[in-house]
Structure formats: structure tokens, C-alpha cells
Amino acid sequence: MEATPPWLSEAFKSAKEEFKQSLKNPALYDFSKISSIDDVLDEVMKIEREQAKTKTLRGLKRLEPLINGLKEYSAIIEVFVQAKPDVMSFIWGPLKFILQASSSLTSAFEKVVKVIADLGITFPSFKTYAQIFHSNHEIRRALCLFYADILDFYAVLLNFLTNRRLNIFLEPLWPNIRSSIAKIQENIDHHKTLMTMNVTLQDILQAHQARKRALEEYEHAQAFRDSQTFSTIRNELNPHVYDAKLTDILRRSSVHSGKWLDNEPDFLRWLDSADRTVRCMWLYGIPGCGKTFLVSNLIKKLQTSGQRVLFAFLSHDNQPAGDTVKVFHSFLFQALEDDTTLRPLLHDVSQANYRKLKSDSDSVLDLLCSILRSIGPSFIILDGLDELDEVSWQHLLSGVLKINENCPETKLLISSREERGISLRLGSKASLRVDHRNLEDIKSFVRLECDNMLLDMGSYGADEQTCIRIKEKLYTITGKAEGESIPNIRQHLILTVLGMFIYARLVLLMVKDQGNIHDIEAQMEDLPEGLDQVYGRLLTRIKSKLTPTLRTTVRTILQWVACAQRPLTEEEMLQILVVEPGQPDFTKGRKDFRDIRKACGPIIEINEDSIRFVHFSAKEYLLHEQSNSFLNLSEAHADATLVCVAYLTFSSLNGVFSSPDGEVDLQKEIMSGDYVLFEYASMMFLEHLKPSLGMPELDRRLVSLLSRLREIRSNRSLDISNIPKRFAHMFKSFADMPELQALLSAVAYSQAKAQLGLPDQDGTVDSPNNEPLELFSARHKFRTNLEGMLCHESDHEPGCRCEALKHLYGTKIYHCDQQFCDAYRTGFESKLLRDQHSDIHRRLHKCSVTDCLFAEVGFCNAAELQRHMSASHPSQISREGGTDPDMSRIPHDMRYHVLRDAVMLNQIGLQKLIPMNISNLESWKRGELLRLASRKGSTEILSYLFDEFKQLTELYHSLERLLAIALEVKNLPNIKFLLGRGANMSTGVDIPEGIFWGIPRISRESELYFTGYGRALSHWSPDLMSYLTNECHVDFAVQAVKPRELFYNPATRNVTLEDARKRFEGIKKYIIGPEEVCARGAVWTAIAGNAVGTRICLENGGDPNALTYAGSSKRGKERCALYYAVKSGTRGGAETVKALLQYGADPESQGVRELAGMKKIERYYFGFAWEEIVSRIQAGEDLAIAPPRNKFKARVPEAS
């Protein structure tokens, strides 16, 4: 045989290297020891033996076509290419790894076997082509293409199967895997044709490039499709994004606050993602102490260190953003923004039940928890919880605590004032009071702001001596002038007690308002003693130092800031100031010309063109008794209603309410600023009217203005017979004025329908003919004309009006045209973004069931609609289409998904769907339905499936395995049903990892077989035991439970010691010989890393020196609990070590000193050498366990 050309050897080597680079974690694999078909066949036989034991045989003969094809291929390349062993090992090694990785996942294994079988059919018969290889040397060049194809196939499967976190989402993620493999099969088909052609080297090189290009193009196309789907759902749900808020806070944060946190043990435990002892942290303090700045710097720190952090900044002036669903949506999309692998899961859930994804907080919480459990360590940070109304914060807090409870690797931090309700709800969670620890941060802030102020004063002409004198005075705010002792102890104590950034900030602003050294010194000699005094002085300035006209203007501004339904822009406020209720039009011009910030003083701030109080405590002060109720919220709403209604009656607005004639004049009026307040007034006047109706009597001016509004803007007589009575009841104050009550009720009903996207009787959504006022059509006309005045290209036309219009009407001018969409109110900054968003509303495939949400929302394609119909409205299929209820209209590959959804939703029509289609489902899919019904279905569904599939029960899913699933999730009715059908509690079965996702287990080895008794007791649930005994008549005296079943279980890992004690006492009476079980239990809790379980076991007679084997097979050497605890080198291991030593464990047993984990136990968790740890604990000292920095180094310097 002639020598192999060097380029061909290089081609095989290149394909091998390319394969290794495509693996996401190549360090996991060593293929060098697997060089023949025998290694794969041995693995197949091993899997068959294991599956025979568990009665889950999967028909592995289907692997034969590919194995035989690879055998032929390897023989060919060995002869004709003289392939070296390292090349051969990459043919057989990855296949063995794939079979090993998938065999422990029943559902994944079936899919893997199927794609391997399909590929085997695609693979050419190389025996047939052997003669061609003999006679045509050029054709041998095609062999390297097949080598690359084989490795492409292996890479796709290995990258998926070795990521255990993704395996639980097999169903939604598998379609993408299958599509990638289909593309590889296309390449193989193409390469088969090359072997029958007179190919040249150039042909082979082109084919190689085409293969690589085809795979890259497919990956790019798939990534684009996934990205488009993700963007579509994001646009539909419109989650709040807090990145800009974070950037703004960090920009305004002049100091890096929070360095003191590095000295707080609880915080360091929270910050350590591997530490499970502190998983929830509460930062609390008085208003204005810098909690938000502290949290922002913490978020930035976590992001910089590469941690995944989900965050939300809640605010009193944006209550809707604090809705639980909205916050969870934000967390959901933050989690998926950088982790693209799990995005198909979101799409799968949105198709299965879009209604719940959009509005049901429990459903979104479940999805978010599933994703968080899959992506690994994460941090959730929630700032400003107390700024929400009580109902909102209670619901949100309950939700995030559930996330914290259900996601062991997710840490939670909450920042708020010290509200009693929040304190009670958080109970014993770790907490830190900010205003008792932040003095150094405030000092840094004051010094920096003082230096900036002096620079400004210097630019105004202050000489050096004056600046030094002022600086000395200013530094007394921190209690210490540079180079001096404390000159003013009183000021130092004030600041120390207050601990408030907002106090320091406002005092500095008050000082800055003084124009000379004398006034600055006078101000510094009389510092306010508390935040209320600061606000009091600012209010005194308004009351006594402003002219009556300016005082009235400032009070008007503050009233509007307090009651506005969204933050007002500066232009909107300036137009409000010139609206005179009772006048037919503008009489003082289109806006007031003044500096709002200067007029009101530091009590407000203008940020990103929005006017807000400097802090929400300022609003509370002005509205409550501290200020003698300077502002009254009901009065503020009443005055706002007068302004909005009066403005809507102005003749300057006739252009949008009248016929289309004169649109040129309308654009002129828009340019003049006539419509600055139109968006706000037309949307919010009812929101101001409703709270103002609580006042003792109606304002006659309001009645007069509403009558005028009805007269000039209402386009028809109103029939309120079809309007729900609750809308009329809203406006019962107008009962003596039925025409006004009818108008207001109709407007409220029209707006409510529009926000829900509900059609009118004629099938349209708020058509002009059905508007009680012409607000929707007027708004549409205004927006259309405004858009028409803007340049839509990036290059603006000479003399364009874009900047002037954006100054008047804001930057988010482009709005969605769907009234129920949030973007209808908020808008976009460009036409492109708006148009991309609008595409999501063009879902033409509508559900035909009139009261279904998807009758309006619709679907993107017919297949998605059909799947929805079959899952949610199965009885409708036969009524509409006249077809049999056998899902004949559903694509074959979707039928299983339809039935699965029907099981999960407990659809009544399931009985009609299954009999006609049972022959269309593979056996394993029928088994999957049984498992799913055991887990989530009702007893009715499980009973029906059980009878339909009873011939499969013994082969695929024994009664005992179904019972194990029901026990694992504590589905009590199904447990009772399966026991009634004869399930045996004494039979040991396993639940292989990946059999379905959602079982709340952190660490369960698939090889461990639990009896029904053991699985029930492993929950440590007295309620479950009582149900089994009293309702199911289970006798726990029949069989003793094994220590492994009772203690090798994380069910108690995340509960308090006291709770675990109560639960164990509650189940103790059901255990035969609890002392004997506990005697050998400590070693199993140590293996599981369950420190709480260890302590419970030892308290109940456990032997701290007991020995056992790890795993189910008795191989190797028996080890003690201390050995496994030290070996783990984890926080849980350290806690277990402490408990074992306290109860007399031998510290020198089995060479624990030599274990690698000992360094972590000494250095990271105790901070002492092993001898000192032992001596202190044995002496009775309660050693703290924490990861303090350099503690070990300081204690034992010679070891550093």
C-alpha cells in the first residue's frame, strides 16, 4: 500500500483539532484509551444489563446500523489512509461517552438512540465502495469529509449531554439539537454523492469548505431565529430594564460607598456563592442613608467579578413597575439575556400558556425558579421595597422569598426602610442597619462635594484665603476639619446619629445657596437637627421668603409632583402653570418661563427631564403632620383634574378633535407647543378625578368644566345600559347629574376595554364610532402628525425641526398603536424600534373560541394555533372542522406535545383524544405520559391513562416507579390511587436523573434505590406520614428503613435546625428502631453535606465514628463521617465537622489530615490549624464558621 499523502493526514488531524475546539469542556474527555469497536460494544452490553434490571430496555439493536457503518469506515481508513490510533480513538471514544452520558437519563437516552439510528441509516455502506477506493486513489480524499461529519455529530450531542443543568429542559431544547443533526445528515448525503464522481483534490477542498460553511450558516440562522423569538416575547411582555437606572445612580454616586461591608461576616457569607448559611440579606435604615447608592455599588462589584446578578430599583413614583409579575418578568429576561441556551424554554412556555406567562405571578415564578436552578449561582437584589404600597410589597416580598427558598444557589438581598411589616416577614434573616455603619461614606461624600463647591466659588472670584476659610467651615459637617481637632462636637454628633446622605446633600445645597462668607458661616453655625428640620427650613423659605405669586407657583408645582400619575417633564409642568380653568383657551401663552428647580429649591430635582422629589421622604413630609399638611393629596388631585379637563376643552386643540381638514395648521400648532400637555391630560384626567371625589362636596368649577367637555368633545348620545354598574358606581357623586355620570362611566369603561384589548360590539377595539369622547382618535391624529414632522433617517434634513420637537414632546415620540400595550403609553425613541415592536401584534392565526385570550392575541403560525386548540379546546376541533377527534390536523411530530399539554392541564377532552391516536405514539412516549400524570395530573387523568396503557405498566413503568414519582412530589391523591391499584411500598426503585424536571432534589444519585417506606420518610414530613397512615392505611411497622434512605437526602438541607428537629420528632414514631437507624446515619448526612441532618442524627444517638461505603456498591474501603465531611472542603462540610467533633468524633481517624479538603476547612472556614480547631471545639467553644479574609494568615503567619 502506498504511503498516505501528507495533506490527507493533515486533513484528518485538522478535523480532530477542530472537533476538540468545538467541545465546550474538552477537559472532561479522554478518548485515547478507546480505540476499537469492542469498547463501544462493551458499553452497550453494560447499558442493556442495567436497563434489564430497571425494566427500561430501549431496543439498542437500533444502534447497529451506525456501529456497523463506523466499523466499515474505520476499516477503510485504516487500510487506505493508514490512520493512526489517535485518529481511530476519535471514532469510538466519543460514541462511548455519549452512550454513558445519556443512559442515566431515560428520556434523553431514547432520543439519542433514535438520532444515532437515523444517522446509521444515512451513513453509506463503505464495503460497497471498497473497490472504488482500490481503483481510484483520488476518491480516498472524500474519507476525511466523513470523519469531520462524524465528529460534528458527536460534538452536538456531547455539548448537550454533559451539561446536566440543561438536561432537565430536554423537551424544549431538543428540537434545536435535532435540527443541528439534520444539517449534518444533509452534509453526509452530499458527501456520499462525491464517492460516485470523478472527484479531484479541488472538489474535496470545496466540499470541505462547503460543509463548514453550511454548518456555520445553519448555526447563525438558528441563533438568529432564537434571537428573533426571544425579542418577540420580550416585546410582548415589555419587561422593565433597570440598566439605565443603575448607570444614572452610579453617575450620581460621588463616592464608592459600602467598603464597610467587607468587615461584616454575614455579608461575606452572603457574598460567597458557595456558602449556603446566609442566602437572604436585608439592608435597612432610615430614609436617605444611602441604601440605593450602596446597592448600586454592590451590583457593579458583582457584575465586574463575573457574577450573575438580577436587580430591580423600585420607586414610589412608578408603582406599576413594582407589580410582582413585572418585576419577575424583568428578572426572567435579565437571566436569559446572556444565557442563550435556555431561551427555547421561554418560547415553549409562552406557546403552552401565554396568558399565564403574561399575567400570572405564580407561573412566572415557577419558570424563573426553573431557569435559576439551571444557570447556577445567581444574586437577586431588590432596592426600595418599602416605596411600594403595602399590598404590592407584601406580594412581591412573598414571591422573592419563594425564589430564595426554591433556588438553593440563588442569593437574595433586599433594601428598604425599617418597616415593621417587612421586619416581621423576614424574621430571622441576616440583616444590616446601614445608617449605623455609613459615617465614613458620608464623610467622603461631604469632602468631595465641598471640594466641588469651592471650585465653583473660585470660578466666581473667591480668593484662596476665602476658600480655605469656607472649607474649614464646611468640613465641620463631617465633624473634623483637616489638621484640627473637632471644632464642633454638636455637628459631629448630629451627622453620626443621622447617618443620612440625603441630610448631608440637602445641607450642602442650602449652604451653596448662600452667596457670601458671612451667610455661609451663619448657616454652618445653625445646622438643622434632622431631616425634618431640613425640610422645615426649605418649607420656611417657600412660605416666608418668596413673593406671594412665586409662593403660589411653587405650591402648584409641588402639588403636581406629589399627585402626578407618572413623572412630568419640565415642558409639561411649564404648560400646566399657564392653564387657567374656566378660560376657553391659552391666555398667558403656551408656557411659563421660569427655572423650576431654582424656584422650588433643593426639595425637588430634575433628572433626565423628569421632575421628582429629591427623596420620597420629602413627599411624605409635605403630605403629613410634620409640615401641617402643607400639601393635601385630595386637593392636589382635584386641582389637577381642573387643569386637565380645562385644557382638553381649549380651542387650540380643535385641530385633533375636528375633521381631517387643516392638517397644515395642526402641524403649526404642534410646533408652537399647543399639545405639550395633551398626552398626559387625555390619558390621566380620570385618574386624578377618581381620588378627588372623596372630598366633602363637588367643586362647581369641575361640574362646569365637565359639562363643557361633554358639550364640545362628546360625539354622540350615550347609552350606558351595556356598561357594568361598577363604572357608574365609581362616579356616584354625579348621581344627580345623570348626563355627566353617563359620560364619565362611558369614558372609564372605554379606557378599561382599551387597556385590556377588548373589542366593542362591532368587533373593533375602540373605533371612533364607539368613543364617548374622541380621545383615542384625537391622540392617533396628533401622533401621526407629530411623526410626520420628524426626519426618519439618521441624516437629518437641513433646517429640520426634530430637536425642537423632542425638546417639547420628549424623546419617546414613536408609540405602538395597540391601546392594551404598555408601549402605547411609553413610546420608543426611534421609528425602527417602534416598527420592530409592532410586528409582534400581527399574529394572524386567531383562536376561534371567543372568550379565549388567544382569540385576540393569536399565534404566529398555524401549527402553534393547532397545538393550542388541541391542548386547550379539544372539543372545539370536531365541532368546527368536522374531523374526528384524532388530531389528524396536527402534524405527527406535535401530537405527543398536545397530549402532554392535555395531561398537564387536566383537559376533559383527553379521553376523546387518546383512543384514536394510541397507535401513533411510540411506547416510550406513552410511558412519559404516565410519568407526567403521576407527577402533575389528577387522579382522574392518571386512572384513565393507566387503564389505556396498562399493557405498558410492567415493561416501562412499574406501579412502584409511578408511586415513587408521586411520593417524590407528594401528589397525595395519586399516591392513594396507586396504592389502591396494588403498588408495593416494600419494593425498591430509583428515579433516574432527568426522568422529568421539577422534582425538588439537589443531590440524588440515580443508582440509589429507595423503598416506598424510605422515600416517604425521606421527606421528614409528619403530614405526609399521617396521610399515608390514616388515608391510605399504610403500616410502617412492616419494614425497617435504611439509614441511607432517611439521611442521604437534602430535604432538610435548607431548613433551620429547630424546624428539622420538629419534623424529625413528628416522623420518629413511624421508624422501626430509630436508635439503630440513627446510629449509622451520621455518615450518610456527611456524604450528602447535610449539616442539619448530621446534628439531628447525633442528637438522637448517632455514632460520630460509624463507617459505611459511599454509593450502593460495597467497593473500596469503609469511611467515617469525618472523612467525608473534611474531604468535601465545603461550608456544609465545615458545619458537619464541627458537629461531629462536638459529639466525640475521632479527629485523627482515617488520615483526615492528608485530605485535600483539610486546607479549606482550616483556612477558609475556621481560620485555625486543625489542632486548634479540635482543641477549641472539644473544650466547648462554639467556633464561628465564616470565610474571613486573611484570618488564618494572621493567626498562623509561618504558614503563609
Sequence and secondary structure as in RCSB ss.txt:
>XXXX:A:sequence
MEATPPWLSEAFKSAKEEFKQSLKNPALYDFSKISSIDDVLDEVMKIEREQAKTKTLRGLKRLEPLINGLKEYSA
IIEVFVQAKPDVMSFIWGPLKFILQASSSLTSAFEKVVKVIADLGITFPSFKTYAQIFHSNHEIRRALCLFYADI
LDFYAVLLNFLTNRRLNIFLEPLWPNIRSSIAKIQENIDHHKTLMTMNVTLQDILQAHQARKRALEEYEHAQAFR
DSQTFSTIRNELNPHVYDAKLTDILRRSSVHSGKWLDNEPDFLRWLDSADRTVRCMWLYGIPGCGKTFLVSNLIK
KLQTSGQRVLFAFLSHDNQPAGDTVKVFHSFLFQALEDDTTLRPLLHDVSQANYRKLKSDSDSVLDLLCSILRSI
GPSFIILDGLDELDEVSWQHLLSGVLKINENCPETKLLISSREERGISLRLGSKASLRVDHRNLEDIKSFVRLEC
DNMLLDMGSYGADEQTCIRIKEKLYTITGKAEGESIPNIRQHLILTVLGMFIYARLVLLMVKDQGNIHDIEAQME
DLPEGLDQVYGRLLTRIKSKLTPTLRTTVRTILQWVACAQRPLTEEEMLQILVVEPGQPDFTKGRKDFRDIRKAC
GPIIEINEDSIRFVHFSAKEYLLHEQSNSFLNLSEAHADATLVCVAYLTFSSLNGVFSSPDGEVDLQKEIMSGDY
VLFEYASMMFLEHLKPSLGMPELDRRLVSLLSRLREIRSNRSLDISNIPKRFAHMFKSFADMPELQALLSAVAYS
QAKAQLGLPDQDGTVDSPNNEPLELFSARHKFRTNLEGMLCHESDHEPGCRCEALKHLYGTKIYHCDQQFCDAYR
TGFESKLLRDQHSDIHRRLHKCSVTDCLFAEVGFCNAAELQRHMSASHPSQISREGGTDPDMSRIPHDMRYHVLR
DAVMLNQIGLQKLIPMNISNLESWKRGELLRLASRKGSTEILSYLFDEFKQLTELYHSLERLLAIALEVKNLPNI
KFLLGRGANMSTGVDIPEGIFWGIPRISRESELYFTGYGRALSHWSPDLMSYLTNECHVDFAVQAVKPRELFYNP
ATRNVTLEDARKRFEGIKKYIIGPEEVCARGAVWTAIAGNAVGTRICLENGGDPNALTYAGSSKRGKERCALYYA
VKSGTRGGAETVKALLQYGADPESQGVRELAGMKKIERYYFGFAWEEIVSRIQAGEDLAIAPPRNKFKARVPEAS
>XXXX:A:secstr
     HHHHHHHHHHHHHHHHH S GGG   TT  SHHHHHHHHHHHHHHHHHHT    GGGGHHHHHHHHHHHH
HHHHHT   HHHHHHHHHHHHHHHHHHHTSHHHHHHHHHHHHHHHHHS  TTTTHHHHHH GGGGGGHHHHHHHH
HHHHHHHHHHHT HHHHTTHHHHHHHHHHHHHHHHHHHHHHHHHTTS   HHHHHHHHHHHHHHHHHHHHHHHHH
HHHHHHHHHHHH     HHHHHHHHHH  S   GGGGG HHHHHHH TT  S  EEEEE STTSSHHHHHHHHHH
HHHHTT  EEEEE  TT GGGGSHHHHHHHHHHHHHHS GGGHHHHHHHHHH HHHHHH HHHHHHHHHHHHHHH
 SEEEEEE GGGS HHHHHHHHHHHHHHHHH TTEEEEEEE   HHHHHHHTTSEEEEGGGT HHHHHHHHHHHH
HHHHHHHHHTT  HHHHHHHHHHHGGGGT  TTS  S HHHHHHHHHH  HHHHHHHHHHHHT  SHHHHHHHHH
T  SSHHHHHHHHHHIIIIIS HHHHHHHHHHHHHHHH SS  BHHHHHHHTT  TT SS SS SS  S HHHHH
GGGEEEETTEEEESSHHHHHHHHSGGGTSSS HHHHHHHHHHHHHHHHT GGGHHHHS STTHHHHHHHHHHTTT
TTHHHHHHHHHHHHHHHTTSSS  HHHHHHHHHHHHHHB S    TTS HHHHHHTGGGTT HHHHHHHHHHHHH
HHHHHHT   TTSSSS GGG SBSHHHHHHHHHHHHHHTS  SSS  TT  HHHHHHHH S  B  S TTSTHHH
H BSSHHHHHHHHGGG   B  S TTSTHHHH BSSHHHHHHHHHHH HHHHHHHH   TTTTTS GGGHHHHHH
HHHHTT TTHHHHSTTTGGGS HHHHHHHHHHHHHHS HHHHHHHHHHTHHHHTTT  HHHHHHHHHHHT HHHH
HHHHHTT  TTS B   TTSSTT   S   TT  B HHHHHHTT  HHHHHHHHHTS   TTSS   HHHHHS G
GGTTS HHHHHHHHHHHGGGSSSHHHHHHTTHHHHHHHT HHHHHHHHHTT  TT EE SSSS  S  EEHHHHH
HHH SHHHHHHHHHHHHTT  TTGGGGGGSTHHHHIIIIII S HHHHHHHHHTT        TTHHHHH GGG 
